[in-house]
Amino acid sequence: MSSNVQTAPQSQGSTSSRAARMSTTRYVVVCAMLSAVAFVLMMLEFPLPMLIPSFVKMDVSDLPALLGSFSLGPAAGVVVALGKNLLNIVISGTTSAGIGELCNFGLNAAFAFTAGLIYKLHKNRKGAIIGCLVGAVVMGVFSVPLNYFVTYPFYAAAFGGMENIIAAYQTILPSVEGLLECLLIFNLPFTIAKGILCSVVCIMVYKPLSPLMHGRMG
């Protein structure tokens, strides 16, 4: 009897430890998979020169971080955003000393973390939609100071001056004058629209992909 009493807790502890290891492994695998998908999507970016200068491109590479944030928690979205940009630096290289990747990470992380946090507090379709919309707005608003103080000053110093950047915006809307005005008129709504596009796709594909990301296949 004494031997049996001692064995039960050990067995439960072993099962709990095995489950924890499996959960950690799944977390790492899903984040790595989503980072790889995000990197591929990042390569499929395309310009919309009729709406915004061609050096600002549209893509849906923020989507995998959003999926990770919904399925594994807000921190996972940040991990996926980081993984995407590290893969881009390692595989494709960088032409901006990592500044472009740093800013992309910051915006993607802000979007995914905000949306995932709201969804974590309200785990239903309404919570997911609200989280996506708020996350998109946060990303758009954050893009203004990030571009104003970090991204564009670097590109201006490296590629010919701020006047050339502003001139690119003026080809679309001649009345714009300063960088802040350009960012508010063009980049802010563009970034929010990009977030909304990723959100729509996320809402469409999350339910079918959820079993795979939660390890419930088979």
C-alpha positions in Angstrom: 0.0 0.0 0.0 2.8 2.4 0.9 4.5 1.8 -2.5 1.3 2.5 -4.4 0.6 5.8 -2.5 4.1 7.1 -3.4 3.9 6.1 -7.0 0.7 8.1 -7.9 2.2 11.6 -7.2 5.3 10.6 -9.2 3.2 9.5 -12.1 1.1 12.7 -12.0 4.3 14.8 -11.8 5.8 12.9 -14.8 2.6 13.4 -16.8 2.5 17.1 -15.9 6.2 17.6 -16.9 5.7 15.8 -20.2 2.6 18.0 -21.0 4.6 21.1 -20.2 7.5 20.0 -22.5 5.0 19.2 -25.2 3.4 22.7 -24.8 6.7 24.4 -24.9 7.7 22.4 -28.0 4.4 23.3 -29.7 4.9 27.0 -28.8 8.3 27.1 -30.4 7.3 25.1 -33.5 4.2 27.2 -34.2 6.1 30.5 -33.7 8.9 29.3 -36.0 6.4 28.1 -38.6 4.5 31.4 -38.5 7.7 33.4 -38.6 8.7 31.6 -41.8 5.3 32.2 -43.4 5.6 35.9 -42.4 9.0 36.1 -44.0 7.7 34.7 -47.3 4.7 37.1 -47.2 7.1 39.9 -46.6 8.8 39.0 -50.0 5.4 39.5 -51.8 5.1 43.2 -51.0 3.9 45.5 -53.8 3.6 49.2 -54.3 0.5 51.3 -54.6 2.0 54.4 -56.3 -1.4 56.0 -56.9 -2.0 56.1 -53.2 1.4 56.4 -51.5 5.1 56.7 -52.7 6.4 53.4 -54.1 9.0 53.1 -51.3 6.1 52.4 -49.0 4.7 48.9 -49.9 1.7 46.9 -49.1 2.0 43.3 -47.8 0.2 41.0 -45.4 3.2 39.8 -43.5 1.7 41.1 -40.3 -0.9 38.4 -40.5 1.1 35.4 -39.0 2.0 37.4 -35.9 -1.7 38.2 -35.5 -2.6 34.5 -35.8 0.2 33.6 -33.3 -1.1 36.2 -30.8 -4.7 34.9 -31.0 -3.6 31.2 -30.7 -0.7 31.3 -28.2 -1.1 34.7 -26.5 0.0 38.3 -27.1 3.7 37.5 -26.4 3.7 35.0 -29.2 2.7 37.7 -31.7 5.8 39.7 -30.7 8.0 36.6 -31.1 6.7 35.9 -34.6 7.2 39.6 -35.6 10.8 39.4 -34.3 11.4 36.0 -36.0 10.1 37.4 -39.4 12.5 40.3 -39.4 15.5 38.3 -38.1 14.9 35.8 -41.0 14.8 38.7 -43.4 18.1 40.0 -42.2 19.8 36.6 -42.2 18.4 35.4 -45.6 17.8 38.5 -47.6 20.2 40.9 -46.0 19.4 44.5 -45.1 19.9 47.8 -46.9 19.1 49.9 -43.9 21.5 48.8 -41.2 18.5 47.0 -39.6 16.5 50.2 -39.2 13.8 49.1 -41.6 13.5 45.7 -39.9 13.5 47.3 -36.5 10.6 49.6 -37.4 8.7 46.8 -39.1 9.1 44.7 -36.0 7.9 47.6 -33.8 4.8 48.1 -35.8 3.9 44.5 -36.3 4.5 43.8 -32.6 2.3 46.7 -31.5 -0.5 45.5 -33.8 -0.3 41.8 -32.8 0.2 42.4 -29.1 -2.7 44.9 -28.8 -5.1 42.7 -30.7 -4.0 39.5 -28.9 -4.3 41.2 -25.5 -7.9 42.3 -26.1 -8.8 38.8 -27.5 -7.3 37.2 -24.4 -9.6 39.3 -22.3 -12.6 38.6 -24.5 -12.3 35.3 -26.2 -15.1 35.4 -28.7 -15.6 36.7 -32.3 -16.5 40.2 -31.1 -13.4 40.3 -29.0 -11.3 39.2 -32.0 -12.8 41.9 -34.2 -12.4 44.7 -31.7 -8.9 43.5 -30.9 -8.0 43.6 -34.6 -9.5 47.1 -35.2 -7.9 48.6 -32.1 -4.6 46.9 -33.0 -4.7 48.4 -36.5 -5.3 51.9 -35.1 -2.5 51.5 -32.6 -0.1 50.4 -35.3 -1.2 53.3 -37.5 -0.8 55.9 -34.7 2.6 54.4 -33.7 3.8 54.5 -37.3 3.8 58.4 -37.2 6.4 59.0 -34.4 8.4 55.9 -35.4 8.7 57.1 -39.0 9.2 60.7 -38.1 12.0 60.2 -35.5 13.6 57.0 -36.7 12.9 55.6 -40.2 12.7 58.6 -42.4 15.6 60.5 -40.8 17.8 57.5 -41.5 16.7 57.2 -45.1 17.0 60.9 -45.6 20.6 60.8 -44.4 21.4 57.7 -46.4 19.6 58.3 -49.7 19.7 62.0 -50.6 17.9 64.2 -48.1 14.4 64.7 -46.6 13.4 67.0 -49.5 13.6 64.0 -51.9 11.3 62.0 -49.6 8.7 64.9 -49.4 8.9 65.4 -53.1 7.8 61.8 -53.6 4.6 62.6 -51.7 4.2 65.8 -53.6 3.9 63.9 -56.8 0.7 62.5 -55.5 -0.5 65.5 -53.5 1.4 68.7 -54.4 0.0 70.7 -51.5 1.8 68.7 -48.8 4.8 70.4 -47.3 6.4 68.9 -44.2 7.2 65.3 -43.3 4.7 65.2 -40.4 1.9 66.3 -42.8 2.9 63.5 -45.2 2.9 60.9 -42.5 -0.5 62.0 -41.2 -2.2 62.2 -44.6 -0.6 59.2 -46.2 1.2 56.8 -43.9 -1.3 56.8 -41.0 -4.4 55.8 -43.0 -2.3 53.4 -45.2 -0.9 51.6 -42.1 -4.4 51.3 -40.6 -5.8 50.0 -43.9 -2.9 47.5 -44.0 -3.8 46.3 -40.5 -7.5 46.0 -41.4 -6.6 43.9 -44.4 -4.6 41.6 -42.3 -7.4 41.5 -39.8 -10.0 40.5 -42.3 -7.8 37.6 -43.6 -7.1 36.6 -40.0 -10.8 36.4 -39.1 -11.4 34.3 -42.2 -8.6 31.8 -41.7 -8.2 31.6 -37.9 -11.0 29.1 -37.2 -9.8 26.6 -39.9 -6.2 26.9 -38.7 -6.9 26.9 -35.0 -6.7 23.1 -34.5 -3.3 23.0 -36.1 -1.9 25.8 -34.0 -3.4 24.4 -30.8 -2.0 20.9 -31.6 -5.4 19.3 -31.9 -5.0 17.8 -35.4 -5.6 14.1 -35.6 
